[in-house]
Amino acid sequence: MNTLHPRLLVDDFAAVFRFYDTVLPQVIGAKLAEGSAEGPYARWDTDLDRQPAIAVLDRAAMTGMLAETTGSTGDQSIIVLRLADVDIAQNVFTAAGATIVSAAAARPEWGSDVRIAYLRDPAGTLVELQASPD
C-alpha cells in the first residue's frame, strides 16, 4: 500500500489525541485505526478507502528512536511514505540530496514485516520511509 500522510510530534499526547479523535470523524469521516489516549502513537484512517489520514506520536518516543543529538527535539511533524521497498526509496532520496538519520532497518517491535528509514530532506524536514503489511 503506497500512502503519504503527516505524523504530528506532540508533547501533550492525550490532549492532542482527544482533539483529533473528536474532530476527524466529524469533519472528514476518519476513524481511529490504531492507538489510544494513553499513546504513544495513534492513527486515523479515512472511512472510504482506509488510507491513513493523520497520525500523532509522542515527541519523546520519536526522539528516542533517532540517533540524532540535535534536530529531532524541535520537529513538529514527519512526512510518512508507506511503500513497498524502503531500501530502494532510501537510495532514491539520498541520490536526490537527503541525509540519512537512521538507515533502513527492520522494526520487529512494530510488526514482523516492518522496515523503516528516517531521512531529512534538503530543508531539514524529517521523512519516514515505511514498508509494513497493513
C-alpha positions as MATLAB code, in Angstrom:
seq = 'MNTLHPRLLVDDFAAVFRFYDTVLPQVIGAKLAEGSAEGPYARWDTDLDRQPAIAVLDRAAMTGMLAETTGSTGDQSIIVLRLADVDIAQNVFTAAGATIVSAAAARPEWGSDVRIAYLRDPAGTLVELQASPD';
ca = [
       0.000    0.000    0.000;
       1.588    3.286   -1.084;
       0.422    6.226    1.006;
       1.550    9.634    2.142;
       0.365   11.220    5.397;
       1.574   13.584    8.112;
       2.520   12.427   11.588;
       2.438   15.130   14.240;
       5.029   15.026   17.015;
       3.405   16.268   20.200;
       4.265   16.925   23.833;
       0.763   16.516   25.336;
      -0.267   13.303   23.610;
      -3.540   12.742   25.487;
      -4.870   16.244   24.730;
      -3.936   16.065   21.047;
      -5.400   12.556   20.799;
      -8.732   13.707   22.266;
      -8.794   16.700   19.906;
      -8.265   14.689   16.712;
     -10.457   11.835   17.930;
     -13.262   14.388   18.258;
     -12.800   16.441   15.092;
     -11.623   13.939   12.462;
     -14.721   11.698   12.474;
     -16.998   14.741   12.244;
     -15.037   16.705    9.655;
     -13.624   14.074    7.268;
     -15.171   10.821    8.480;
     -11.824    9.409    9.629;
     -11.901    6.569   12.129;
      -9.358    5.609   14.755;
      -7.356    2.753   13.224;
      -4.666    2.308   15.854;
      -3.793    3.617   19.304;
      -5.490    5.200   22.292;
      -5.246    8.277   24.511;
      -2.523    6.508   26.505;
      -0.189    6.778   23.488;
       2.472    6.965   22.424;
       1.014    6.540   18.902;
      -2.362    6.823   17.207;
      -3.542    6.872   13.581;
      -6.853    7.757   11.950;
      -7.768    6.337    8.547;
     -10.211    7.694    6.013;
     -13.578    5.986    6.032;
     -13.833    5.455    2.282;
     -10.539    3.830    1.344;
      -8.982    3.103    4.747;
      -5.878    5.123    3.916;
      -4.036    6.927    6.719;
      -5.303   10.499    7.148;
      -3.098   11.638   10.032;
      -1.126   10.162   12.906;
       0.190   11.544   16.179;
       3.236   10.399   18.119;
       4.631   11.444   21.463;
       7.681   13.607   20.710;
       9.810   11.873   23.367;
       9.135    8.486   21.752;
      10.284    9.796   18.362;
      13.389   11.437   19.780;
      14.306    8.136   21.418;
      14.084    6.315   18.064;
      16.536    8.619   16.298;
      20.272    8.621   16.793;
      20.447   12.391   16.292;
      21.833   14.567   19.034;
      20.180   17.677   17.603;
      17.248   18.329   15.326;
      14.651   15.776   16.331;
      13.586   17.528   19.531;
      12.279   20.514   17.558;
      10.416   18.623   14.842;
       6.701   19.371   14.702;
       5.839   16.737   12.120;
       7.136   13.954    9.904;
       6.234   13.195    6.322;
       5.474    9.452    6.235;
       5.636    7.490    2.993;
       4.368    3.915    3.164;
       5.751    1.996    0.219;
       6.827   -1.417   -0.994;
      10.634   -1.134   -0.774;
      12.311    1.096    1.809;
      15.834    0.350    0.595;
      15.151    1.448   -2.986;
      13.356    4.569   -1.758;
      16.240    5.380    0.600;
      18.667    5.211   -2.342;
      16.440    7.495   -4.436;
      16.142   10.007   -1.578;
      19.871   10.096   -0.829;
      20.767   10.426   -4.518;
      18.488   13.470   -4.603;
      20.217   15.064   -1.607;
      18.521   13.668    1.518;
      20.600   12.931    4.612;
      20.152    9.606    6.397;
      19.216    9.957   10.067;
      18.569    6.251   10.682;
      19.273    3.836    7.814;
      16.700    1.329    6.610;
      16.255   -1.391    9.211;
      13.721   -3.937   10.402;
      11.485   -2.792   13.267;
      10.160   -6.068   14.708;
       8.723   -4.194   17.700;
       6.267   -2.600   15.217;
       5.426   -5.838   13.390;
       7.085   -8.838   11.790;
       7.461   -7.307    8.317;
       8.001   -3.630    9.197;
      11.042   -1.855    7.758;
      11.747    1.843    8.425;
      14.269    4.511    7.415;
      14.458    8.125    8.614;
      15.942   10.873    6.467;
      16.000   14.652    6.265;
      15.206   16.453    3.046;
      17.420   19.396    1.994;
      15.262   21.772    4.083;
      15.674   19.599    7.191;
      12.161   18.103    7.200;
      12.083   14.654    8.782;
      10.873   11.929    6.397;
       9.959    8.355    7.336;
      10.092    5.648    4.680;
       7.998    2.694    5.847;
       7.196   -0.743    4.477;
       4.579   -2.587    6.502;
       1.935   -5.195    5.745;
      -1.106   -3.210    6.962;
];
